[in-house]
Amino acid sequence: MTIPELVETYKDEYIAIRRDLHQHPELSKQEFRTTEVVKRELSKCGIEILDTELETGCIAVIHGKGPGKTIALRADMDALPVTEETNLPFSSQTEGVCHACGHDIHTASLLFTARILQEKREEFNGTVKLFFQPAEECGAGALSIIKAGGMQDPKPEMILGMHCSPDIPAGMIGLKKGPAMADGSLVKIKVIGKGGHGAHPYRAVDPIAIACFLYCQLQTIITRENNAAYPAILTFGSIHGGNAGNVIPDTVELAGGLRTFNEESRDNILAAIERMSKSCCEAMRGTCEVTIKKGPGPLVNVPWVIDRVAEATKKVLGEDKIYNIEIPSPGGDDFLLYLKECPGAYFRIGTWDQTKPETGHGLHNAQNVFDERGMCSGVAAMSQAALDFLQDLN
Ligand code: NI
């Protein structure tokens, strides 16, 4: 059978698995039931599960008929601390937790892809490694798969992953060459002044006045110091200082994040934040402590891998199902860590239905409904891309 025929044959089974996972979401590092379901389904198909130190998640392997290349395919599995408001018959049964980022679809899709490739194992050489990755939302999961040996013995020569997109029509595959997702760096600034009476600011050093001034100045880095060819977003989502209207506090704390798509641009902005914080505070008689947690880098898709996914999409879905993504997403994903070790691509599967507004609320939204047609298209494209890669001797 061809891949589209296999997708058609098994789709109800895997949609049912997806809905079961959706009903039983689990937070990062707690994906115990999800891991059980994954292992059960892999075992049913006779797929080998590697013995690793992973507490949740797993690595599985499909062997082709002879030696050859290695490809890795990755799905994330964790849910979010969000209370579901979709009213779906298979809504989350766990209070306060739901699959608002579609990772249930990713997990079921990789199981489905594994089934297809296992059935076709006599048609290719080499190895398929399956990464059922825990803890994407907290940024720890990709590292745990890498530490568990995912990228060694054999080392993959290409890796693919996919993510739902409520911005792309269901049934389409979203592709973006080069930078596709942002680096996320964290910034904390503690402005240190000198507390006192609100009536005598001249005897104190007012950290609230300094923080207000500094906040505005920091935004000028984005427009005046960063090269506008490289987008950057600096958001401070938390500013805390003081307890009473007539008391000048000792300190104010600002916490925020920087999103960038280029490492040089990120490093320049982080250095400017440090420089400007120190000099603004000094100019206003205060001091500061700046704590920076540099992000792991942007997610950059390798062009030739995107070309391969496009070719596969054309074969199984048709050329009109390719959606060219123009603008990178300011969101982040730890998939980028695999891309530091081997070429690969992270592509999007459309889950938006124009006629159903509930499918367009966006990721991490409690009301968003994911159109399951996206799952079938994603499975077809990923399975074909993997098969083509392993059949191609170059
Ligand atoms: Ni996600």
Boltz pocket constraint, residues with backbone or C-beta under 6 A from the ligand:
constraints:
  - pocket:
      binder: B
      contacts: [[A, 101], [A, 102], [A, 103], [A, 163]]
      max_distance: 6.0
